[in-house]
Amino acid sequence: PRTKIAAVSLVVSIEPLLRSDTMSSETPVMKCTEEQMARHKIPVAYRDYCAHLLIRLNKCREQSLYMPWKCEHERHSYEVCEYKEFKRRQKLWQEQQDAKN
């Protein structure tokens, strides 16, 4: 007899991660050193607070021969981090503009 396998649909929302109250304008902590970034050949333009995720993403890409569907989780984590960093810098700039006026 055949057994039925129920398909499970996972809906993952990143909305809680992107709320303004979870993003502070305080400077985050660097999670990797300059030596690590140099060793993993991270370009200077990408050596920001999300570089530790970029290192992980690049390792996954090399191991999977750059197949785009293999490293979706790592890419998503890196992109969320970059977005949060962008919003943090945007908020910091706005605070500086408000302080001027």
Buried (B, 14 or more C-beta within 10 A) or exposed (E): EEEEEEEEEEEEEEEEEEEEEEBEBEEEEBEBEEEBBEEBEBEEEBBBBBBBBBBBBBEBBEEEEEEEEBBEEBBBBBBBBBBBBEBBEEBBEEEEEEEEE
